[in-house]
Amino acid sequence: MLGVERPDRPLEPGHEPRLAPVLRRAASRCAPALSDAPLAPGWLGTRTETPDGLPLLGFHDSGLLYATGFNGAAARVAPAVGEVMRDLLEQQEPDIDVSPFGMERFW
């Protein structure tokens, strides 16, 4: 998944098709195999934010693994979050205690 943020513009329906080639070139520099990868249709989303400003990380009782609520900081913390999610998926103990980030804190 690749994306771009436009904080200078209000949230608008649709997507920015002219950015697809720019994102493809950037991704290809990091992972050359992506230069020929098919592109999925564009998608526009909103920033996810929690009432206490902390992200949500963990497993739901249903088995769903979740990592959301970064309020625009996802790109900055993605490497660390990826490691934590990998550890949780592999049923290993992450380097950090994720219990404060569980969704249970809201009920």
N, C-alpha and C positions, 0 to 999 in steps of 0.2 A: 504494500500500500504506500503510495506517495501522495503528498499533499502540499498545499501552500496556504498560508493564512493571509488574509487581507484585512487587517484591523482598521485600515483607513476607509473602508467601505461598509455600509450596513449589510446585514445578512440578506441576501437576495436569492430567490429560487433559481435553480439551474446550476451551471458550472462554468468554468473558464476554459473552453476548448482550446484556445490559443496557447494555454500553458502546458498542454500535454507534451509537445515536442521539447520544451525546456526541461520539464521533469524527466523525460526519457533520457535526454543527454546527461543530466546530472546523475541519474541512477546508473547509467551505462559506465560512467567513470568509476563508480564504486564497484559495480558488478557487471562486467562486459556482457555476460549472457543475457542481461535484461534489454540489450539494444534491439533484439529481435522478438522479445516476449510480446504476446498479444496484450492489447490494452482493454481493460474492462470499461464499461460506460462510466462517465463522470458521476460524482456524487457530491452533494453539498450537505454538510452537517453543522452542528453547533458545538461549541465548547461545552464539555461536561463539567459541572461544578457541584460540589456537595455543600450542605448547609454549614459544615464546620471548616470548609476549605481544604480538607485533607482528601487524598485520593481513596478509592476503594480498591483493595487488592485481596484476593483470596479465592476460596472455593465456596460455592453455594451448596446447600444440601442436595440439590438436584444433580450435582456433579459439574455444574458450569464453573469454569475458571474465569475470573473477571479481573480486569485492570482498567479502571476508568476514573473520571472525576479529577483530571489533572489541570483543568481550567487554563489551557493554553501552554502548560509547561511540559507536555508530553514529549516533545522533541528533545528537550534538555535532559529528561530523566529516562528516556527510552532504553539506553544500554543497561542501566541498573535494573529497571523494571523487567526487561527481557531476561536477565539472569535470575531474578526472583521467580518469574513465571516459569522458567525452565525448571528451576529447583522444585517448585510446587508440582509441576506436571510429572516430574520424575520421582515424586514422593521423597525428596531430599529436604533437609533442613536449610532454608535460605540463610544467608549471612546476616540478615536483619530480621527482627521480630515483626512479622506482618500482622499480628493480632490487633494492634491499634487501628489498622486500616480495614478491618472487616465491616461488612454492611450491617452486622448485628448491632453496631453502636447506635443505630438509629431506631431501634425498638427493643 
